[in-house]
Amino acid sequence: MTGPNPQEVKESDAARLTTWLMALVHNRQYGDLAQLRRATAGSSTKYRAGWFATDQAERDVFEQVAFLFAVYHRGVQKPTPGYDSFGAAARRIGRPGARGPADPGASRLLDRIVSDRRISWRHLQHGIARLRACEQQPPSWAGLVTDLGRWNDRKARVADRWAVDFHEPQDLRRTVRQKGGSK
């Protein structure tokens, strides 16, 4: 008998983290959310976020995504699990009529993130802050944990997938969804 698939375990861990984070907002535990936003300070809340990772090597990713979640949900009363990849979410950055690839700042931001071999936490934080400022939905938090956990996996090609999601023409996205695509 074989054990559980490691990828399924990671996705389950990420879903549990997202549920816990959303409960913090729903239950108005603003002190805990404020602790998560303190990027340099070690706190019990930050460590609890890391405990959702079954694989302790993934702990930093869980803690950092919890930080990003707290940045997005600052002052928000209704939590959101987000949807799509970070690349698709970055398509929502900008002003009406010039979002995503049509917004030079969004294009530069995504280029900086996907061109780096290491996870660019500072640029991800800026992207999440821009989504919040534009009043746009964030990426799926569980998906973000999973993607960032596989950032250096060449088979996963996370950065490439984010770039494709960002640059995919709007009419092509609509066609894929109408034909029963997985987006």
N, C-alpha and C positions, 0 to 999 in steps of 0.2 A: 504494500500500500504506500502510495506517495503522499507527501505532505501537500499543503496548500500552495498554489501558484504564488511565487513572490510578488508578481505584479498585482494580483488580486488582493493580497494582504496590504500592499502599499495603498491601493485605491480605497480599501476599507478603512485603513488608518486615516487617510486624508478626509474621507467622508465623516468619520467620527470627530476629527478636529474641526471641520466646518460646522457640524451640529453644535459642538461645544461653544465655538466662537459666536454663532448666531444666538445661542442661549444667553451669552453675556450681554448682547445688545437688547434682546427681548426682555430680559429680567432687569435691565437698567443697571448693570454692574459697571458703572462708568469708571470707578476707581481701578478695577482690573483692566479695563480697556486703556486707561491712561498709563498704567504700568507697562502694558504691551507696547505703547508708542515710544517709550523711553528706550531708544535703540542701544544705548551703552550700559544701562543699568541692569544688573541681574536681579530678577524678582521671582517670587514664587509663581506668579501668573505666567511669566515667560517660560519658566521651567516646566510648568504643567503642560503648556503647548507642546514642548519637546517630548513629553512622556507619551504622546499619542503615537509616536514613531516606534514601531516594533523593532526596526533595525536602528540601533543607536547611531550609526553613521549618518542617518537621515535627520537626526535631531535638529541640526542647525537649519535645515530647510523648513521644518515645521515651525520653529521659532520665528524665522524670518517672515514666513507667510502670515503667521499670526500678527506680526508687526504691521505688515502691509494691510491686513484686514482692519486692524485698529486705526490705521491712518485713514482708510476710506470711510470708516464708520464713525469718525469723530463727530459728535453732535447729532448723529442720526438716531431716530427712534425706532425705525423698522429695518431689521437686518435683511440683507440680500445674499443668497448663495452665489450670485453671478451666473454667467453662462458663457460658453465658447472659450476658445484659447485666448492667451494674452494678445496674440497677433490680431485676432478678430475683434477683440475689445479695443485695441489701439486704432482700428478703423473708425471708432466712434469718437475719437479725440478731434477737437477742432470746433469750428463754428458752423452753423447750418449753411449748407452750400459748399463748404470746404472742409470736409472731414477726412480723416485717414490719409490716403496717398495724396489727396488734394491739399492737405495742410503740411507745409514744409517742416514745421516743428515736430509733428507726429512722425513724419518720414525719417527725420534725423534721429529722433528718439528710438524708433524701432531699429534703425540701422545700427545704432550704438549697442543695443541689447543683443541683437542676433549675430553681430560680428565678433563678439567677445567669446573666448573659449571658456572663461570663468563666468559664473553668474554675476551679472552687474546689478547688485542690489540697489545701488544709488539710482541707477536709471529706471529700474523697476518701480522704485518708490516714487520717482518723478512721474512715471506713467500712471500709476494709481492715483496720485494727487491730481493729475490733469483730468482723468476720468471723473473724479469727484467734482472738480471745478466746472467741468462741462455738463454736470448733472447727467452723466451716462452710466450705464450699468457696468460693473467690474467684470473681469474674467471669472470663470468658475474657480472658486477658491480651492476646491478639491482637485480640480484639473491642474491648477497652478502648482500645487504640492507635487502631484504626480509628474508633471512636465519637468519641474526643476530638479526633482530627484533623479531624473533620467537625462539631465542636461548634457552630460559628457558621454552618453551612450550613443555611439555612432550609428547603430541600427535604428534608434528611436528618431534621430534627426529632428529634434524638437525645434531648434532654431530655424531650420529650413521650413518646417510646417508653419511656424509662426509667421515667417516672411510671406509664404504663400497665402495664408489666411488674411494677412494685411493687404496684399496687393491684388488679390483676386477681384476681377471686375464685378461690379454689382449685378449686372444682368446675368452673368454666369452663376453667381450665388443663388439668384432667384430660380434659375432653371434647374439647378441641382436639387434644391429643396422641393420643387414641384414634382420632380420625378422620383421622390422618395429617398433622396440622399440622406446621409447621416449627419448633416450639419444642423 
